[in-house]
């Protein structure tokens, strides 16, 4: 298979996953994420790169690259707990990996902060640096 064909197949697969996930997980607004973060009533997962996470993330958010291998141990026993996943911006599909993984573990209340960290920053919401 030539490289162009392989890249076309990979792009189509990524697009299909992002379309599927975007219709599967309801959006959650920035103010609602801020309220959940402040009240510590949700598990928030940042699916951006480790460098992006270190630069600043939603307060209390977990880094997807750091937790994905041991996700079940990082999530609460209550499968109705609000799980919020986000990545960079509305075009970024990376959040879907975390959202789908939580769904496969049986979590039923999963939301997507579509605005991503870019929208969070544009709304002048607080961030915390990562380690």
N, C-alpha and C positions, 0 to 999 in steps of 0.2 A: 504494500500500500504506500502510495507516495505521501509526502509530508503535507501537501495542500489538502488532500482528501482527509487525512487524519485530523488536521486542524479544523476542517469543516465539520467533521463528525463530533469532535470535542466541543466546538462552539455550539452546535445544535443541542447536544446533551446538556450543557450548562444552561442554555436558554430554557430548555424544557423543564429542568429542575427548578429554575427560578420562577417560571410561570406557575408550575404546580404548587410550589411552596407559597407563593404570594397569594394564591387563591385559597390555600388551606389554612393559613394563619392570619387571624384578624389583626388589623393595625391597632396600635395603642398610641395615643397622643403624647407629646413631650410633657405637658403638664401632669398627665396621669402617671408617666414614668417617674417624674420628679416626686410626686406624692408617694408612690410606692417605694422609691429609694429612701426618702426621708423617714417613712414609717417602717421601713425594713420588712415589708409585707410581700416581697417578691424576690425571686432569684433572677438577677439580671446577668445576661451573658453577652460579653463583647466579643464578636467574631472577627474583629480586625486583627491585623498583624501584631506581633509582640511589640514592635517599635511604636505603632500607633497607640497601643494600650499603655505603654510606658509614658508616652507624651501626654496622655490625659484621657480618662474614660468617665462614664457615669459613676458617681460615687457608689461604692459597694459592688460594682460589676466584677464578675469573674472573667478571666481571660480564657476564651475558648481553646486556643492552642495549648494552654497550660493544664486545662482540666479534661480535655476530650478523652484521654486514655482512661480516666477514672471518673467519668461523669456520674455514674450511679452513686458513688460515695460522696459526691459534692452536692447532690440534690436531696431535699428533705423526703421523709417517708410519705408524707401526705401528697398523693398524686393529683390533688386539686389545687396545689400551690400555684400561684401565678408565676409563670416563667416568661421572661421578656428577653428576646434576642434581638440584636441589632448589629449592623456593620457600619460601612462608611456613609452611604447616602441611599436615596431611593432606587438607584440603579444597581446597587451592590447585592449580589445573591449569596454572599458568604454566610449570612445569618441562618440560612436554610439548613446548613449542616447541623448547627446546634439545635434548632427547633425540631428537626426531624429526629435527631438522636433522642431528645427528651420525649418526643411522642412515642418512639419505639420502646422507651422505658415505662410507658403507661401514663405519662402526664397528660392531662386533659385541658389545662387552662394555659395555653401557650399563645403569646402575642408577639407581634413584630413591630418594633419602633422603626417604621419605614424611613423616617427622616435621617436616621443614623447619627453618628457622632458629628457629622457636618451640620446637620440641622440643629442638634443639641447645642453646638458651639454658636451657631448663628442666632439662636434664641437666648444667648448669653447665660446659659445654665452652668452651674458649677461643675468642674471636673476635678478628679484627683489623679495624681501621677501613679504609674504602676511601678512594680519592681522588676 
